[in-house]
Amino acid sequence: MIMKPVFLAICLIAAFQSFSQINVSTDPLKTRYENETLHFSNGYISKGLNGERIRWADLKNEFSVSPEGAKEFDRFRKKKTTATILAGLALGCVVTGSIIEHNTPKSTPAAILIGFGIGFEIGTIPYFFGGEKRLHHAIWLRNRDVLFPVK
């Protein structure tokens, strides 16, 4: 009488162990996700879950699998370039205005240059955040096209 429940328990444990040892990573979608998708964190873009970092110069090649992602990545680069130019102009205006102010105190051109510099720096904000938004969207589009290719 007691042998049947013990035998049944042993069979259930053996069956559970054999089912738990089935390799789940044979799923092609999971494998593609782990090896081919891009991930953005800490200012770096890595390919796959192993964390292989991709240089910014090589990133354009990664978007060859996704035409929509490539367009969005180009929009990101334009915004990034605009933000960089505006930041450079801001720095140049502030430094030049400070030099003029140091040489001739209470100079109106110095105040105007410093004001332009502050304005240029404030002007970089929408380009910076808009560029980040475009980059995240480009990565999302590329990952979508890698995981679910259009045939």
Secondary structure, DSSP 8 states (H G I E B T S, - for coil): --HHHHHHHHHHHHHHHHHHTS-GGG-HHHHHHHHH-EEEETTEEEETTTTEEE-GGGHHHHGGG-HHHHHHHHHHHHHHHHHHHHHHHHHHHHHHHHHHHHHSTT-HHHHHHHHHHHHHHHHHHHHHHHHHHHHHHHHHHHHHHHHS---
